[in-house]
Amino acid sequence: MVLVDTEFNRVPEGAQSGFVQTEDDVKIRWARWAPTGSPLRGTVTIVQGRTEFIEKYFEVVEELRARGFFVVAFDLRGQGGSERLLKNARRGHVENFDEFALDLHAVLDNVALSDCPGPHFLLAHSTGGAVVMHTNRRLKTKIDRAVMTSPLMGLAMKSRLRSFVGALAKGLVWVGMGNAFVPGGNDQIIIDYNGNVLTSDPARFKRMNDILESAPELGLGAPTVSWYRAMDMALARFREPEFLIEYGVPSLVIGAGADKIVSTDDTEEVCRFCPGMAFLEIRGSRHEILMERDPYREQFWTAFDQFIPGSAD
């Protein structure tokens, strides 16, 4: 699949794109751009959240390029233009977050580290943040620093309900229903702005829907039971004291103060006990900080520029 170009979301000039094969033979779509600003500051690889796709980050790509970065973006398996894993392509599915880690390392090893200059940084959102955490041991020798927005360290639901849903997912996987949508899930990809919990910026929200209307094959519906079970196991691991002490990728974690998808309180608690993480909350922002209104995005870029070495004078 080539990169999708729409009237209000043009493909940034100079794009290179293609597919890379993971260790377990899944095709992952990637794209790469050279910087437009100077001096050269290294390379940023974007690790997207669940349901996302390269095209959604074109604005962010341009902002990073203007700062002097090479930029690499890719679609996680089962979404965007990467290989889908089930007959119903709208079902977001993995059985373990190890699979997402294979996607990241395939892109790093074959696209970013092999062809782009260092130092190397990650910009991860939501599920992408969980992927970075999950594979941090392998990343320690590849990545200098990471910035994570609204990382998936806990869901925004009451703990008793969270425990019940986790136990239900475990039981459903055990009886062979792992490929089914989570209860209540469906294959809807277009959502209304009113009541959305992603962003308070109507223009950026519309842009996202416009992309999906032009290229519905990029869309993804609800996760499967197996995806939820894999997530639940990853989140439990993030709570282990040994994991928090050994976490080895220096990271700036930026939480959204009005997040109704992931728990910003859980995120702050994880960071409090993890020496390798610094925490910042952008008050009032909804889940997708990088797709939010400009006052919230400006706070993000100020923090990014201060944390990523050499990215601002």
C-alpha positions in Angstrom: 0.0 0.0 0.0 1.3 3.5 -0.9 0.9 6.3 1.5 -2.6 7.9 1.3 -2.8 11.5 0.3 -5.9 13.6 1.0 -6.8 17.2 0.4 -6.2 18.3 4.0 -3.5 15.7 4.9 -0.8 15.7 2.2 2.0 13.2 2.2 5.1 15.1 3.3 7.5 15.5 0.4 10.4 13.2 0.0 8.8 10.1 1.5 10.3 6.7 1.1 8.1 3.8 2.1 8.0 0.0 1.9 7.5 -3.2 3.8 9.8 -5.1 6.2 9.4 -8.7 7.3 9.4 -9.5 11.0 11.1 -12.5 12.6 7.8 -14.3 12.5 7.1 -13.4 8.9 4.6 -10.5 9.3 4.7 -7.7 6.7 5.1 -4.3 8.4 4.5 -1.0 6.4 7.0 1.8 7.1 7.8 5.3 5.8 10.9 7.5 6.2 11.7 11.2 5.7 14.8 13.3 5.8 14.9 16.5 7.9 14.0 19.9 6.5 15.6 21.9 9.2 19.1 22.1 10.5 21.4 21.3 12.3 20.9 17.5 12.0 19.7 16.2 15.4 19.3 12.4 14.8 16.4 10.1 14.1 12.9 9.8 15.7 11.0 6.6 15.2 7.2 6.9 15.9 5.5 4.0 17.7 1.8 4.5 17.2 -1.2 3.6 19.3 -3.9 1.0 18.7 -6.0 1.6 15.6 -3.5 4.2 14.3 -1.7 4.5 11.0 1.2 6.4 9.4 -1.0 9.0 7.7 -2.4 10.2 11.0 1.1 11.5 12.0 1.9 13.6 8.9 1.6 16.8 10.9 3.9 15.4 13.6 6.3 14.2 10.9 6.7 17.7 9.5 7.2 19.2 12.9 10.0 16.7 13.7 11.6 17.2 10.3 11.6 21.0 10.9 13.5 20.3 14.1 16.3 18.6 12.2 15.3 14.9 12.6 15.1 12.1 10.3 11.7 10.5 10.9 10.6 6.9 10.7 7.0 5.8 11.1 5.3 2.4 10.8 2.1 0.5 11.3 1.9 -2.1 14.0 0.8 -5.5 12.8 -2.9 -5.9 12.3 -3.6 -2.3 11.6 -3.0 0.5 9.1 -1.3 -0.8 6.0 0.5 -3.7 7.8 -0.5 -7.3 7.4 -3.8 -8.2 9.1 -3.8 -11.3 11.2 -7.5 -12.5 11.1 -10.0 -13.2 8.3 -12.0 -10.2 9.7 -9.4 -7.5 9.1 -11.2 -5.1 11.4 -10.4 -7.1 14.5 -7.4 -5.8 16.3 -5.5 -8.9 17.4 -2.3 -10.2 19.0 -1.8 -13.0 21.5 1.2 -11.4 23.3 2.8 -8.0 23.2 6.0 -9.8 22.2 4.5 -9.7 18.7 4.4 -5.9 18.7 7.9 -5.9 20.0 9.0 -7.8 16.9 7.4 -5.1 14.7 9.3 -2.4 16.4 12.7 -4.2 16.2 12.2 -5.1 12.6 11.7 -1.4 11.7 14.5 -0.2 13.9 17.0 -2.8 12.6 16.1 -2.6 8.9 15.0 1.0 8.4 16.0 3.4 11.2 19.3 2.1 12.6 20.6 0.8 9.3 19.9 3.9 7.2 19.4 6.9 9.5 22.0 8.7 11.6 22.0 8.7 15.4 21.3 9.5 18.1 18.1 7.5 18.0 14.9 8.4 19.8 11.4 7.0 20.1 8.1 8.9 20.2 5.5 6.5 21.4 1.7 7.0 22.0 -0.7 4.9 24.1 -0.2 1.2 23.1 3.1 2.2 21.5 4.3 3.3 25.0 3.4 -0.2 26.3 5.3 -1.7 23.5 8.4 0.3 24.4 8.1 -0.7 28.0 7.5 -4.3 27.1 10.7 -4.6 25.1 12.9 -2.1 27.0 15.7 -4.6 27.6 16.4 -5.0 23.9 16.0 -1.3 23.3 18.7 -0.3 25.8 21.5 -0.8 23.3 19.6 0.8 20.4 17.7 3.8 21.7 19.1 6.9 23.5 15.8 8.3 24.9 12.0 7.9 24.5 9.1 10.2 24.9 5.7 8.6 25.6 2.3 10.3 25.4 -0.6 8.9 27.3 1.2 5.5 27.5 -0.9 2.4 28.3 0.1 1.6 31.8 -3.5 1.2 33.2 -7.0 1.5 31.9 -9.3 4.3 33.0 -11.8 2.1 34.8 -12.4 1.2 38.4 -10.1 -1.5 39.7 -12.9 -4.0 40.6 -14.3 -3.8 37.1 -10.7 -4.0 35.6 -10.1 -7.2 37.6 -13.4 -8.7 36.5 -12.8 -7.9 32.8 -9.3 -9.3 33.0 -10.6 -12.6 34.5 -13.3 -12.8 31.9 -10.8 -12.3 29.0 -8.5 -15.0 30.5 -11.5 -17.4 30.7 -12.7 -16.7 27.1 -9.2 -17.3 25.7 -9.0 -20.6 27.6 -12.3 -21.8 26.0 -11.1 -20.8 22.5 -12.8 -17.5 22.0 -9.6 -15.4 21.8 -10.3 -14.3 18.2 -13.7 -12.8 19.0 -14.3 -9.1 19.6 -14.2 -8.1 23.2 -17.8 -8.1 24.5 -19.6 -5.1 23.0 -17.0 -4.6 20.4 -17.6 -4.2 16.7 -15.9 -3.2 13.4 -16.9 0.4 13.3 -14.1 2.7 12.2 -15.8 6.1 11.9 -16.9 7.8 15.1 -18.7 11.1 15.8 -16.9 14.1 17.2 -19.6 14.7 19.8 -18.8 12.6 22.8 -15.4 11.4 21.5 -12.7 10.9 24.1 -9.7 11.3 21.8 -9.3 15.0 21.2 -11.1 18.4 21.7 -9.8 19.7 18.4 -12.6 19.3 15.8 -10.3 20.0 12.8 -7.8 17.4 13.6 -10.6 14.9 14.5 -12.2 15.6 11.1 -8.9 15.0 9.4 -8.6 11.6 11.0 -12.1 10.6 9.8 -11.4 12.0 6.3 -8.4 9.7 6.0 -10.5 6.7 7.0 -13.3 7.7 4.5 -10.7 7.9 1.7 -9.0 4.7 2.7 -11.2 2.6 4.9 -8.7 -0.3 4.6 -6.6 1.6 7.1 -9.3 1.4 9.8 -9.5 -1.0 12.7 -12.4 -1.8 15.0 -12.5 -3.1 18.5 -9.8 -5.4 19.9 -10.2 -9.1 20.3 -10.3 -11.0 23.6 -6.8 -12.2 23.0 -5.6 -8.6 22.5 -7.1 -7.6 25.8 -5.6 -10.6 27.5 -2.2 -9.7 26.1 -2.6 -6.2 27.3 -3.6 -7.3 30.8 -0.6 -9.5 31.1 1.7 -6.6 30.0 0.2 -4.2 32.5 0.6 -6.7 35.3 4.3 -6.9 34.4 4.7 -3.1 34.5 3.7 -3.2 38.1 6.5 -5.6 39.2 9.1 -3.8 41.4 11.9 -5.6 39.6 10.7 -4.4 36.2 10.5 -0.8 37.4 14.0 -0.8 38.9 15.5 -2.4 35.8 13.7 -0.4 33.2 16.6 0.9 31.0 15.4 3.4 28.5 15.5 7.0 29.8 12.0 8.2 29.2 9.8 11.3 29.5 6.2 10.2 30.1 3.5 12.8 29.3 0.0 12.1 30.7 -3.2 13.7 29.5 -5.1 15.3 32.4 -8.6 14.5 30.9 -7.8 11.1 29.6 -10.7 8.6 29.7 -9.0 5.8 27.9 -5.8 5.1 29.9 -5.4 6.0 33.6 -3.2 9.0 34.1 -3.1 8.2 37.8 -1.8 4.7 37.1 0.8 6.2 34.8 2.0 8.7 37.4 2.2 5.9 40.0 4.3 3.7 37.7 6.7 6.6 37.0 7.0 7.4 40.7 8.6 4.0 41.3 10.6 3.8 38.1 14.0 5.6 38.2 14.2 5.7 34.4 11.0 7.7 33.9 10.1 11.3 34.4 6.4 12.3 34.5 4.6 15.4 33.2 0.8 15.9 33.1 -0.8 18.2 30.5 -3.9 19.3 32.3 -7.1 19.4 30.3 -5.8 17.4 27.4 -7.7 14.4 26.2 -6.0 11.1 25.2 -4.4 12.0 21.9 -2.1 14.8 23.0 -0.5 15.1 19.6 -3.9 15.5 17.9 -5.2 18.0 20.5 -5.7 21.7 20.3 -2.6 23.9 19.9 -2.3 25.1 23.6 -1.9 21.4 24.6 0.4 20.5 21.8 2.6 23.5 22.5 3.1 22.2 26.0 4.1 18.8 24.6 6.6 20.3 22.2 8.2 22.4 24.9 8.7 19.3 27.0 9.9 17.3 24.0 12.5 20.0 23.1 13.8 20.1 26.6 14.2 16.4 27.0 15.5 15.2 23.7 19.2 16.2 23.6 20.0 18.9 21.1 16.5 19.4 19.8 16.3 23.0 20.8 18.8 25.8 21.2 
